[in-house]
């Protein structure tokens, strides 16, 4: 303990033993074949000295979330002691380098084989809005792939599925003679919002596009959807534009449940503000 040190020789001996202990720890780690040490804590000057002496690379990762993702990417395990890691605890990575991306230096762990459990996509763009759009597109694509691993059902995209549902519901509405006819017809019209939105955001006349799609679907072309390039009707299956059947199913179910919940509310009770009357709310003063 520091309280037992009473001379310069004892302090020197204590420092020497600390150096020897740290040197033994770093050399033991280096002998296992480890080239990179990643920690969530700061590296001391003494530890950095022996890390550099043994030709190792030291990286500090402040976020525990990032350290878990890194362990998953290189197939490593977190250890809480300074003991040399075992072969099962040591991760594998082909290249670790520092690279400047967009004016900021980042540390890149790259794998040349396809057995990595995790990957990172670096998105660059001139504005934040473009970056948000690209990030949203990547997120949609990854989630679609994840959903395909559970349900491989696909339907024609570009609003083709919604137009066909609207057409069939309109036929059902014509065949219905009771009061539900109007509800079915309105439910059918609600599906037209998808191709209408596609036509409008692509700069085309929505009414013309919907009319053309309805004519094609009535003629048996059930896979025709909106071609956003010229606003025409096109076979989406042959064009390779497909949507997840599971996504369509749950979107329709959730939207229908939300509408039914709203329709079931027959009275809205609003609570009055607590306390006395509002200041200045007593009405006009008397003439007297």
Secondary structure, 3 states (H helix, E strand, C coil): CHHHCCCHHHHHHHHHHHHHHHHHHHHHHHHCCCCEEEECCCCCHHHHHHHHHCCCEEEECCCHHHHHHHHHHHCCCCCCCCCCCCCCCCCCCCEEEEEEECCEEEEEEECCCCCCCCCCCCCCCCCHHHHHHHHHHHHHHHHHHHHHCCCCCEEECCCHHHHHHHHHHHHHHHHCCCCHHHHHHHHHHHCHHHHHHHHHHCCCCHHHHHHHHHHHHHCCCCCEEECCCCCCEEEHHHHCCEEEHHHHHHHHHHHHHHHHHHHHCCCCCCCCCCCCCCCCCCCCCCCC
